[in-house]
Amino acid sequence: MAKLFGTDPSFYPSARSAMEAPREKLAYVALLQPDSIGVIDLDPSSNTYGKMVYKLDLPGVGDDELHHFGWNACSSALCPTAFHPQLERRYLVLPGIRSSRIYIADTKPDPRKPKIIRTIEPEEIKKRTGYSRLHTVHCGPEGIFISALGSGEGDGGPGGIFLLDHFNFNVLGAWEMDRGLSILLMIFGGILPMMLRFLANGQHLISLRMA
């Protein structure tokens, strides 16, 4: 399908095709103290194999605390109900769990030297979603899903999930149609079970929302 529509070659229509694909040549890893992204060479034929070849320092004041981060797009772009052949796996979405800030890093034109192209401040996220304490990034067919562990009011209220536009990274708003599910989960076992299910299987939560 990727060849047919000219989509990003790293989008795979099946798990088998993903396993048969060429190995990744670079890894991006979160570093702390200070917050930064390390670029690791994974190419066995390279003279820098296994070494960190670049470090991208985040422009914050050291209060971000990188946790889970991810790509702006993935194989979900091939979803037949939300097909986006023009997307490419290019941008790293880097949320800070302490700061509730999001950095967008462009891995092109040089994947070894990603650059920060946008910063989404916590005030904007709070205003448009009501959430804070950002935890997990999950690329999806309708946007970039980001889970949050807390409310934006600092009142101990439940977190939830919100969406970023995967083309321009604008904050689209809360993903849930209502807050009932999050509140019930907080009362009966906490918000964490919902976040763990989101991390393990984002598509399950998408089907929950549609139901």
FENZI-V431239 format. One record per residue. N is the residue number from 1. RES is the residue in three letters. PHI is phi in radians with two decimals (* if undefined). D_CENTER is the distance of its C-alpha to the mean C-alpha in Angstrom with 1 decimal. Layout:
((N & RES & PHI & D_CENTER) (N & RES & PHI & D_CENTER))
This chain:
((1 & MET & * & 23.9) (2 & ALA & -1.05 & 21.9) (3 & LYS & -1.20 & 25.2) (4 & LEU & -1.09 & 26.9) (5 & PHE & -1.77 & 24.6) (6 & GLY & 1.22 & 23.6) (7 & THR & -1.42 & 19.9) (8 & ASP & -0.91 & 17.6) (9 & PRO & -1.15 & 19.4) (10 & SER & -1.54 & 16.3) (11 & PHE & -1.59 & 15.9) (12 & TYR & -2.06 & 18.2) (13 & PRO & -1.34 & 20.2) (14 & SER & -2.66 & 20.9) (15 & ALA & -1.13 & 20.2) (16 & ARG & -1.09 & 23.5) (17 & SER & -1.14 & 22.6) (18 & ALA & -1.16 & 19.5) (19 & MET & -1.18 & 21.8) (20 & GLU & -1.51 & 24.3) (21 & ALA & -1.30 & 22.1) (22 & PRO & -1.06 & 22.7) (23 & ARG & -1.19 & 21.2) (24 & GLU & -1.15 & 18.4) (25 & LYS & -1.80 & 20.2) (26 & LEU & -2.39 & 17.7) (27 & ALA & -2.20 & 15.3) (28 & TYR & -1.92 & 13.0) (29 & VAL & -2.20 & 13.4) (30 & ALA & -1.41 & 13.1) (31 & LEU & -2.11 & 16.5) (32 & LEU & -2.07 & 18.2) (33 & GLN & 0.94 & 21.4) (34 & PRO & -1.53 & 20.6) (35 & ASP & -1.12 & 16.8) (36 & SER & -2.85 & 16.0) (37 & ILE & -2.01 & 14.2) (38 & GLY & -1.68 & 16.8) (39 & VAL & -1.86 & 17.3) (40 & ILE & -1.89 & 19.3) (41 & ASP & -1.39 & 21.7) (42 & LEU & -1.91 & 21.8) (43 & ASP & -1.52 & 24.6) (44 & PRO & -1.06 & 27.8) (45 & SER & -1.49 & 30.0) (46 & SER & -1.54 & 28.7) (47 & ASN & -1.35 & 30.8) (48 & THR & -1.95 & 27.8) (49 & TYR & -0.97 & 26.5) (50 & GLY & 1.41 & 24.8) (51 & LYS & -1.92 & 24.7) (52 & MET & -1.41 & 22.2) (53 & VAL & -1.74 & 23.0) (54 & TYR & -2.87 & 21.1) (55 & LYS & -2.30 & 19.5) (56 & LEU & -1.70 & 17.4) (57 & ASP & -1.39 & 18.4) (58 & LEU & -1.38 & 16.4) (59 & PRO & -1.39 & 18.8) (60 & GLY & -1.25 & 18.6) (61 & VAL & -1.80 & 21.5) (62 & GLY & 1.53 & 20.2) (63 & ASP & -1.86 & 19.0) (64 & ASP & -1.36 & 15.2) (65 & GLU & 1.02 & 14.9) (66 & LEU & -1.07 & 11.6) (67 & HIS & -2.27 & 10.6) (68 & HIS & -1.50 & 7.5) (69 & PHE & -2.46 & 4.9) (70 & GLY & -2.87 & 3.7) (71 & TRP & -1.54 & 5.4) (72 & ASN & -1.27 & 6.3) (73 & ALA & -2.62 & 8.6) (74 & CYS & -2.72 & 10.3) (75 & SER & -1.11 & 13.6) (76 & SER & -1.11 & 13.0) (77 & ALA & -1.13 & 14.2) (78 & LEU & -1.54 & 17.5) (79 & CYS & -0.96 & 17.8) (80 & PRO & -1.13 & 21.4) (81 & THR & -1.56 & 21.0) (82 & ALA & -2.63 & 18.2) (83 & PHE & -1.30 & 18.9) (84 & HIS & -2.26 & 17.3) (85 & PRO & -1.15 & 19.0) (86 & GLN & -1.45 & 18.5) (87 & LEU & -1.23 & 14.7) (88 & GLU & -2.46 & 14.0) (89 & ARG & -1.38 & 11.4) (90 & ARG & -2.31 & 11.9) (91 & TYR & -1.88 & 9.4) (92 & LEU & -1.58 & 7.2) (93 & VAL & -1.81 & 4.9) (94 & LEU & -2.08 & 6.8) (95 & PRO & -1.58 & 7.7) (96 & GLY & -1.76 & 11.3) (97 & ILE & -1.28 & 12.5) (98 & ARG & -1.52 & 16.0) (99 & SER & -1.47 & 15.8) (100 & SER & 1.09 & 13.3) (101 & ARG & -1.75 & 12.6) (102 & ILE & -2.14 & 9.7) (103 & TYR & -1.88 & 10.4) (104 & ILE & -1.94 & 9.7) (105 & ALA & -1.99 & 11.4) (106 & ASP & -1.59 & 13.4) (107 & THR & -1.63 & 14.4) (108 & LYS & -2.10 & 17.4) (109 & PRO & -1.43 & 20.4) (110 & ASP & -2.03 & 20.4) (111 & PRO & -1.03 & 17.5) (112 & ARG & -1.38 & 19.4) (113 & LYS & -2.34 & 19.1) (114 & PRO & -1.11 & 15.8) (115 & LYS & -2.26 & 16.4) (116 & ILE & -1.27 & 14.9) (117 & ILE & -1.97 & 15.5) (118 & ARG & -2.75 & 14.3) (119 & THR & -2.17 & 14.0) (120 & ILE & -1.82 & 13.3) (121 & GLU & -1.36 & 15.8) (122 & PRO & -1.06 & 15.9) (123 & GLU & -1.11 & 18.9) (124 & GLU & -1.19 & 17.3) (125 & ILE & -1.13 & 14.6) (126 & LYS & -1.05 & 17.6) (127 & LYS & -1.13 & 19.8) (128 & ARG & -1.60 & 17.7) (129 & THR & -2.18 & 16.2) (130 & GLY & 1.43 & 18.4) (131 & TYR & -2.09 & 15.7) (132 & SER & -2.69 & 15.0) (133 & ARG & 1.04 & 13.9) (134 & LEU & -1.34 & 10.1) (135 & HIS & -2.05 & 9.1) (136 & THR & -2.32 & 6.2) (137 & VAL & -1.91 & 2.7) (138 & HIS & -2.46 & 4.7) (139 & CYS & -1.22 & 6.0) (140 & GLY & -2.43 & 9.5) (141 & PRO & -1.21 & 12.9) (142 & GLU & -1.87 & 13.2) (143 & GLY & 2.70 & 10.1) (144 & ILE & -1.74 & 6.4) (145 & PHE & -1.53 & 6.8) (146 & ILE & -2.28 & 6.3) (147 & SER & -1.57 & 9.1) (148 & ALA & -2.27 & 11.7) (149 & LEU & -1.56 & 14.8) (150 & GLY & -2.45 & 17.3) (151 & SER & -1.36 & 19.0) (152 & GLY & -1.43 & 19.3) (153 & GLU & -1.66 & 23.0) (154 & GLY & 1.17 & 23.1) (155 & ASP & -1.84 & 25.5) (156 & GLY & 1.41 & 24.1) (157 & GLY & -1.20 & 22.9) (158 & PRO & -1.26 & 20.2) (159 & GLY & -1.48 & 16.5) (160 & GLY & 3.05 & 14.6) (161 & ILE & -2.30 & 11.7) (162 & PHE & -2.32 & 11.1) (163 & LEU & -2.05 & 10.1) (164 & LEU & -1.89 & 9.3) (165 & ASP & -1.17 & 11.5) (166 & HIS & -1.46 & 10.1) (167 & PHE & -1.76 & 13.3) (168 & ASN & -2.03 & 14.1) (169 & PHE & 1.17 & 11.1) (170 & ASN & -1.20 & 13.6) (171 & VAL & -1.35 & 12.9) (172 & LEU & -1.51 & 14.5) (173 & GLY & 2.18 & 15.3) (174 & ALA & -1.11 & 15.2) (175 & TRP & -1.40 & 14.5) (176 & GLU & -1.18 & 17.5) (177 & MET & -1.26 & 20.9) (178 & ASP & -2.62 & 22.6) (179 & ARG & -1.64 & 22.1) (180 & GLY & -1.02 & 24.5) (181 & LEU & -1.09 & 22.2) (182 & SER & -1.13 & 20.4) (183 & ILE & -1.15 & 23.8) (184 & LEU & -1.11 & 25.4) (185 & LEU & -1.13 & 22.8) (186 & MET & -1.16 & 23.3) (187 & ILE & -1.25 & 27.0) (188 & PHE & -1.83 & 27.2) (189 & GLY & 2.00 & 25.2) (190 & GLY & 1.55 & 22.5) (191 & ILE & -1.33 & 19.0) (192 & LEU & -1.01 & 17.6) (193 & PRO & -0.97 & 18.8) (194 & MET & -1.12 & 16.7) (195 & MET & -1.15 & 13.5) (196 & LEU & -1.16 & 14.6) (197 & ARG & -1.16 & 15.3) (198 & PHE & -1.10 & 11.9) (199 & LEU & -1.12 & 10.5) (200 & ALA & -1.37 & 13.5) (201 & ASN & -2.71 & 13.8) (202 & GLY & -1.06 & 11.7) (203 & GLN & -1.13 & 14.5) (204 & HIS & -1.11 & 17.0) (205 & LEU & -1.21 & 15.8) (206 & ILE & -1.08 & 15.8) (207 & SER & -1.19 & 19.4) (208 & LEU & -1.09 & 20.2) (209 & ARG & -1.12 & 19.4) (210 & MET & -1.17 & 21.5) (211 & ALA & -1.23 & 24.2))
